[in-house]
Amino acid sequence: MRRKALREDGSAVVELALLLPILFLVLLAAVQVGLLARDQLLLVQASRAGAREAAVTLDEARIREIALGSAPGLDPARFELGIVREGSQGSVVTVAVGYQAVVAAPLAGWLLPARVELTSTASMRQEVG
């Protein structure tokens, strides 16, 4: 009985050593998915703020500034903004924003694509025009 116990002494450590890297990669992937969800929420906020501003002004530079200001973690170089106006005052204005999110977790890169395209749109009635 004692001899059998000696043969199993290191088995738990070996199992942990084999499983730990896989658990670490799953944890990194979960963190990366959380970061992508945060970026998507910031993008939704940016499209809403841009649509609110587009409803009251025709200045596209101001609309972009407001949209970027409402999404304080996004890189402006990877941020795209499009404005579609359908007529004049009382008509709908739609603001579409896009963002190229980069996968930040270096080891989770083989589980996820290198870049993820995130988009959001928001529409409001124009008060100017």
Phi, psi and chi 1 to 4 in degrees:
 res  aa     phi    psi   chi1   chi2   chi3   chi4
   1 MET       -  -41.5 -175.4   83.7  137.1      -
   2 ARG   -65.2  -36.6  175.5   95.7  172.2  129.1
   3 ARG   -66.1  -38.8 -174.3  174.0 -109.0 -148.1
   4 LYS   -66.9  -38.8 -175.4  175.5 -177.8 -177.4
   5 ALA   -65.1  -35.2      -      -      -      -
   6 LEU   -66.7  -34.1  -74.0  176.3      -      -
   7 ARG   -71.4  -22.8  -81.8 -169.3 -112.5  152.8
   8 GLU   -99.5    3.8  -65.4  178.7    2.4      -
   9 ASP   -59.1  -42.6  -83.5  -10.5      -      -
  10 GLY   -96.9    5.4      -      -      -      -
  11 SER   -66.9  -36.8   66.1      -      -      -
  12 ALA   -66.4  -38.2      -      -      -      -
  13 VAL   -67.1  -40.9  173.2      -      -      -
  14 VAL   -66.0  -42.5  170.8      -      -      -
  15 GLU   -62.2  -42.2  -69.9  170.4    3.4      -
  16 LEU   -64.0  -42.2  179.3   66.7      -      -
  17 ALA   -64.4  -32.8      -      -      -      -
  18 LEU   -77.4  -33.7  -68.3  173.0      -      -
  19 LEU   -88.4  -27.5 -163.3   58.0      -      -
  20 LEU   -59.2  -44.4 -162.1   57.3      -      -
  21 PRO   -62.0  -36.8  -21.6   31.0      -      -
  22 ILE   -66.8  -43.3  -64.7  169.3      -      -
  23 LEU   -63.3  -37.5  -70.8  174.3      -      -
  24 PHE   -64.3  -42.5 -176.7   66.2      -      -
  25 LEU   -65.3  -39.2  -74.1  176.6      -      -
  26 VAL   -64.6  -40.3  169.3      -      -      -
  27 LEU   -63.4  -43.6  177.8   67.2      -      -
  28 LEU   -62.4  -40.9  -80.9  177.2      -      -
  29 ALA   -64.2  -39.7      -      -      -      -
  30 ALA   -65.1  -39.8      -      -      -      -
  31 VAL   -63.9  -41.8  166.9      -      -      -
  32 GLN   -65.1  -40.1 -176.0   60.0   51.3      -
  33 VAL   -63.2  -38.1  168.4      -      -      -
  34 GLY   -63.2  -39.7      -      -      -      -
  35 LEU   -66.4  -38.6  -69.9  172.7      -      -
  36 LEU   -66.4  -38.1  -69.2  173.1      -      -
  37 ALA   -65.0  -38.8      -      -      -      -
  38 ARG   -62.8  -44.8  178.0 -165.2   63.2  104.5
  39 ASP   -61.6  -38.7  -72.3  -11.6      -      -
  40 GLN   -65.4  -41.5  179.8   64.5   37.2      -
  41 LEU   -64.3  -40.0  -71.7  173.8      -      -
  42 LEU   -63.8  -36.6  -73.0  171.7      -      -
  43 LEU   -68.0  -39.4 -151.2   60.0      -      -
  44 VAL   -62.1  -43.7  167.9      -      -      -
  45 GLN   -62.7  -39.9  178.7   61.6   27.4      -
  46 ALA   -65.3  -40.8      -      -      -      -
  47 SER   -67.6  -38.1   67.5      -      -      -
  48 ARG   -65.2  -44.9  -72.8  179.5 -176.5  161.0
  49 ALA   -65.5  -39.7      -      -      -      -
  50 GLY   -64.1  -40.1      -      -      -      -
  51 ALA   -66.7  -39.1      -      -      -      -
  52 ARG   -61.4  -43.4  -83.5 -165.5  -55.8  -89.1
  53 GLU   -70.4  -38.9 -169.6   64.1   23.2      -
  54 ALA   -65.9  -24.5      -      -      -      -
  55 ALA   -71.4  -24.1      -      -      -      -
  56 VAL  -114.3   -6.3  -63.3      -      -      -
  57 THR  -144.6  156.8 -174.2      -      -      -
  58 LEU  -102.1   -4.6  -62.3  173.3      -      -
  59 ASP   -76.3  107.7 -175.4   10.9      -      -
  60 GLU   -68.2  -32.7  -69.6 -167.7   20.1      -
  61 ALA   -65.1  -39.9      -      -      -      -
  62 ARG   -66.4  -39.9  174.8   80.6  177.2  139.7
  63 ILE   -62.2  -44.0  -63.9  166.5      -      -
  64 ARG   -63.5  -42.2 -179.4  176.2  174.8   79.4
  65 GLU   -60.6  -45.0  177.2 -173.8  -20.5      -
  66 ILE   -65.7  -42.6  -66.2  -64.9      -      -
  67 ALA   -63.0  -45.3      -      -      -      -
  68 LEU   -67.1  -36.0  -86.4  170.7      -      -
  69 GLY   -66.5  -25.3      -      -      -      -
  70 SER   -87.6   -1.9   67.8      -      -      -
  71 ALA  -126.2   75.0      -      -      -      -
  72 PRO   -73.7   22.5   27.3  -31.6      -      -
  73 GLY  -130.8   -2.0      -      -      -      -
  74 LEU   -91.6  141.8  -59.0 -178.5      -      -
  75 ASP   -75.9  119.5 -178.6    9.7      -      -
  76 PRO   -59.5  -26.3  -21.2   30.0      -      -
  77 ALA   -69.1  -25.2      -      -      -      -
  78 ARG  -104.2   12.0  -64.0 -169.2  -49.5 -108.1
  79 PHE  -101.5  127.9 -174.4   85.2      -      -
  80 GLU  -119.6  143.8  -60.5  171.7    4.9      -
  81 LEU  -136.4  134.0 -177.3  119.9      -      -
  82 GLY  -130.6  139.9      -      -      -      -
  83 ILE  -123.1  128.7  -57.5  164.9      -      -
  84 VAL  -123.4  118.9  177.0      -      -      -
  85 ARG  -106.9  135.6  -64.9 -176.4 -174.3  -85.8
  86 GLU  -113.6   78.7  -60.7  173.7    3.2      -
  87 GLY    99.5 -145.9      -      -      -      -
  88 SER  -120.5 -150.9   59.8      -      -      -
  89 GLN   -53.8  133.0 -173.9  174.8    7.9      -
  90 GLY    93.3  -16.1      -      -      -      -
  91 SER   -84.0  173.1  -61.3      -      -      -
  92 VAL   -88.3  138.2  174.7      -      -      -
  93 VAL  -117.2  132.8   59.8      -      -      -
  94 THR  -117.3  131.3  -58.7      -      -      -
  95 VAL  -113.2  123.3  173.4      -      -      -
  96 ALA  -114.1  131.2      -      -      -      -
  97 VAL  -122.1  145.4  -68.0      -      -      -
  98 GLY  -131.8  153.1      -      -      -      -
  99 TYR  -149.2  134.5 -174.1   70.9      -      -
 100 GLN   -94.2   98.3  -72.6  -76.8  -29.2      -
 101 ALA   -82.5  133.9      -      -      -      -
 102 VAL   -97.3  136.3  177.6      -      -      -
 103 VAL   -72.4  117.5  173.3      -      -      -
 104 ALA   -89.5  -27.2      -      -      -      -
 105 ALA   -74.7  113.6      -      -      -      -
 106 PRO   -64.0  -37.3   19.0  -26.6      -      -
 107 LEU   -84.2  -16.7  -64.5  176.6      -      -
 108 ALA   -86.5    0.7      -      -      -      -
 109 GLY   -60.6  -32.5      -      -      -      -
 110 TRP   -80.2  -14.3   65.0  -86.0      -      -
 111 LEU   -88.3  -28.1  -66.8  172.5      -      -
 112 LEU  -124.4  157.3  -58.8  167.9      -      -
 113 PRO   -67.4  161.2   20.9  -28.8      -      -
 114 ALA   -66.8  -35.4      -      -      -      -
 115 ARG  -133.9  148.0  -68.6 -178.1 -179.1  -95.8
 116 VAL  -126.4  127.8  177.4      -      -      -
 117 GLU   -86.4  118.6  175.3   71.2   27.6      -
 118 LEU  -110.1  139.4  -57.7  173.7      -      -
 119 THR  -137.4  156.3   59.8      -      -      -
 120 SER  -156.7  145.7  178.0      -      -      -
 121 THR  -131.4  152.0   59.3      -      -      -
 122 ALA  -145.3  143.4      -      -      -      -
 123 SER  -127.0  144.2  -61.1      -      -      -
 124 MET  -147.6  163.7  -67.2 -164.2  177.2      -
 125 ARG   -80.4  138.3  -66.4 -150.1 -180.0  -88.5
 126 GLN   -75.5  136.2  -65.0 -176.6   63.6      -
 127 GLU  -102.8   -6.9  -62.5  176.3   17.0      -
 128 VAL  -126.3  169.6  -65.0      -      -      -
 129 GLY   126.6      -      -      -      -      -
